[in-house]
């Protein structure tokens, strides 16, 4: 793993197909995040999250198994290349374990901010969504 990447593992009390749907269906994204998001259900499609703050392209779309896409926030430096988010979904007990790898950050600050941001703005709200 390159220094400009990190891996996070998180578990949810829901089936892999349900967690995948919550991360990819516009209506559910709005429910747990409070913001607009959309993910085209095919490789080559577009992804937008957090009211358009992040844009990218879907690289892999396998419901309940894996989701890979490019990630480029609108406030990154002009020289920044797209980063890549890879999520793998696996059954774990009565729930789901996700392993997320996010790579190709423009600098150490963005890497640090995104590591905490995934927990604060995606995983914690998703856990609340599935527990309600």
N, C-alpha and C positions, 0 to 999 in steps of 0.2 A: 504494500500500500504506500502510495506517495505521501510525503509529508503534508501535501495540500489536500488531504482527504481525512475523513473520519468514519467510524462505524458506530451505529447505535442499535441496540436490541431492546425491543419493548413488547410487552404482552397485553392482549386485550381479551375481555370476557365476551367474545363474539366469534362466530365462525369466519374462516378466511374469506369466503365469498362476500360476507356482510361487511367486513373491514375494508376489503377492496372496493366495494360499492360506495362506502362512505367517503373514500378518498378520490373517487372518480366521477360520481354522479352529481351534477350541479345542484340539485335540490338538497341533497344530503350535505354537500360541502357548505352550503349557506347555513344549514341548521347548526352544524357544530362549530363553524368558524365565525359566523356572523358577517361574512363577506362573500362576494361573488367569486366563483371558481368554475372552470369547465375543463374537462379532459376528453378529447376525441377518443372514441373507443377503438383505435387502430394505430398501428405503426405509421409514422408519417403525418399523423394528425397533430393538432395544436393543443397546448395546455396553457391555461391562464389561471393564476391563483391570487388570492388576496386583492380583489378588485382590480386586477390587471397589473399589480406591482411586479409580479413575476410572469415571464412569458417563456415558452419553450416548445419543443417538439417531442412527441411521443416516439420513443425508439422501440419499445416492446410493451405489449398489452396482452397479458395472459390472466384473465379473471381468476382471482383466488390464489394465484401462484406467483406472478411477478409483474412489476411495473417499472419501466425505465424511461426516463425523459431528461431532456436538457432543461436547465434552470438558469435564467438570466434576469436578475432583479433590475428594475429601471433606474436604481440609484447607484449601481456599480460604476466604477471608473470607465471611461470611454475605451480604454485599452483592454478591458476585461473580456475574456472569452467565456462562452457558455460553460457552466459547470454541469455535472451529470449526477442525477439522483437515481439510485437503484434500490428498489424495495423487493425483498422476497418474503413471501407469506407462507407459513407452515402451521398446521394444526398443532396445538400444544394443550394437552389436557382437554378441558371443555372450551378452550378459547383458541387464540391465534398468537403466534410469535412473528413479529416483523423484524427483519434485519435490514436496516437502511444504511447504505453507503453513499456518502455525498463527496464528490471529488472535483478537483480543478478550481480551487478558489483563487482569486486574484491576489490575496494577501492574507496574513495571519489574523488580522482583525475580523475579516469577513468569515473566515473559518470558525473563529471563536463565537462570533455572533450567531452564526447559523447552527452551530452545535447546541447552544442554549435555546435558540429560536425554534428548532424542531420540537423540543420538549414543551416550551411555553405556548407556542401558537398552533401546534398540530397534535402532538401526542396527548398532552393533558386535556385539551378540549375534547378530543376523541374518546378518551377514557370516561369523561363526564357524560358524553353523548350516549355511550353504550351502557352506562350505569343508571340512566334515567328511564 
